[in-house]
């Protein structure tokens, strides 16, 4: 497997492609899906913006798709459908990659042919950490929910053969808050793909304000319930209560555990009326 077998799929909003490549320290072929919006969330798509661009940067093939659509699921799916390399890597536009990371990713897949998907360490900014891998180990139904999209590298043909795509219900620009990453990995496990975590670090997240987290609001708990319906089905309330109890001193400090659980339960109920997209 060669170094150029890896292709990075970047979801971005209002970014200049050349500057973004430099800021992220991208060192592979790339597909950038850029959603062009005004500051107030409306779309800004003037005549001087090309729908599609192809160019080379430091010898790497870069494809840029400027889109009016809003939603990270749409963005990731568009990049996935345009990808054509053996290995793909999902990315957000606030990640900075370590020098030499492509060799680390390719080598890890070569060393572990049993893995269809590898979850790499990308250091999150302080206060937003959800995971850190200290070993190489198989990821199961018990622990898949903690990983962000930018940790995911995968064998493209395995994803394509399974017909897996990102949900359009969750994440930035979607009706409900984050969770599209967990749902993607959930679907991969459901289709029988082999997922492993690795202690190899490939980059870090830049400091900045979260695009979706606005505090532990009613919507936070309600949307968590909607997500848990799709993740856990009939066990959604059990896992939801476990989640709230585990985080009751932080997440439930203002509203109280009972109120938070009611909001989450209402979300689960609503989730049952939705079709998975």
Secondary structure in CASP SS format (residue, H / E / C, confidence):
PFRMAT SS
TARGET T0000
AUTHOR 0000-0000-0000
METHOD secondary structure of the structure
MODEL  1
X C 1.00
X C 1.00
X H 1.00
X H 1.00
X H 1.00
X E 1.00
X E 1.00
X E 1.00
X E 1.00
X E 1.00
X E 1.00
X E 1.00
X E 1.00
X C 1.00
X C 1.00
X C 1.00
X H 1.00
X H 1.00
X H 1.00
X H 1.00
X H 1.00
X H 1.00
X H 1.00
X H 1.00
X C 1.00
X C 1.00
X C 1.00
X C 1.00
X E 1.00
X E 1.00
X E 1.00
X E 1.00
X E 1.00
X E 1.00
X E 1.00
X C 1.00
X E 1.00
X C 1.00
X C 1.00
X C 1.00
X C 1.00
X C 1.00
X E 1.00
X C 1.00
X C 1.00
X C 1.00
X C 1.00
X C 1.00
X C 1.00
X C 1.00
X C 1.00
X E 1.00
X E 1.00
X E 1.00
X E 1.00
X E 1.00
X E 1.00
X C 1.00
X C 1.00
X E 1.00
X E 1.00
X E 1.00
X E 1.00
X E 1.00
X E 1.00
X E 1.00
X E 1.00
X C 1.00
X C 1.00
X C 1.00
X C 1.00
X H 1.00
X H 1.00
X H 1.00
X H 1.00
X H 1.00
X H 1.00
X H 1.00
X H 1.00
X H 1.00
X H 1.00
X H 1.00
X C 1.00
X C 1.00
X C 1.00
X C 1.00
X E 1.00
X E 1.00
X E 1.00
X E 1.00
X E 1.00
X E 1.00
X C 1.00
X C 1.00
X E 1.00
X E 1.00
X E 1.00
X C 1.00
X C 1.00
X C 1.00
X H 1.00
X H 1.00
X H 1.00
X H 1.00
X H 1.00
X H 1.00
X H 1.00
X H 1.00
X H 1.00
X H 1.00
X H 1.00
X C 1.00
X C 1.00
X C 1.00
X C 1.00
X C 1.00
X E 1.00
X E 1.00
X E 1.00
X E 1.00
X E 1.00
X E 1.00
X E 1.00
X C 1.00
X C 1.00
X C 1.00
X C 1.00
X C 1.00
X C 1.00
X C 1.00
X C 1.00
X C 1.00
X C 1.00
X C 1.00
X C 1.00
X C 1.00
X E 1.00
X E 1.00
X C 1.00
X C 1.00
X C 1.00
X C 1.00
X C 1.00
X H 1.00
X H 1.00
X H 1.00
X C 1.00
X C 1.00
X H 1.00
X H 1.00
X H 1.00
X E 1.00
X E 1.00
X E 1.00
X E 1.00
X H 1.00
X H 1.00
X H 1.00
X H 1.00
X H 1.00
X H 1.00
X H 1.00
X C 1.00
X C 1.00
X C 1.00
X C 1.00
X C 1.00
X C 1.00
X C 1.00
X E 1.00
X C 1.00
X C 1.00
X C 1.00
X C 1.00
X C 1.00
X E 1.00
X C 1.00
X C 1.00
X C 1.00
X H 1.00
X H 1.00
X H 1.00
X H 1.00
X H 1.00
X H 1.00
X H 1.00
X H 1.00
X H 1.00
X H 1.00
X H 1.00
X C 1.00
X C 1.00
X C 1.00
X C 1.00
X E 1.00
X E 1.00
X E 1.00
X E 1.00
X E 1.00
X E 1.00
X E 1.00
X E 1.00
X E 1.00
X E 1.00
X E 1.00
X C 1.00
X C 1.00
X C 1.00
X C 1.00
X C 1.00
X C 1.00
X C 1.00
X C 1.00
X C 1.00
X C 1.00
X C 1.00
X C 1.00
X H 1.00
X H 1.00
X H 1.00
X H 1.00
X H 1.00
X H 1.00
X H 1.00
X H 1.00
X H 1.00
X H 1.00
X H 1.00
X H 1.00
X H 1.00
X H 1.00
X H 1.00
X H 1.00
X H 1.00
X H 1.00
X H 1.00
X H 1.00
X H 1.00
X H 1.00
X H 1.00
X H 1.00
X H 1.00
X H 1.00
X H 1.00
X H 1.00
X H 1.00
X C 1.00
X C 1.00
X C 1.00
X C 1.00
X C 1.00
X C 1.00
X C 1.00
X C 1.00
X C 1.00
X C 1.00
X H 1.00
X H 1.00
X H 1.00
X H 1.00
X H 1.00
X H 1.00
X H 1.00
X H 1.00
X H 1.00
X H 1.00
X H 1.00
X H 1.00
X H 1.00
X H 1.00
X H 1.00
X C 1.00
X C 1.00
X C 1.00
X C 1.00
X C 1.00
X C 1.00
END
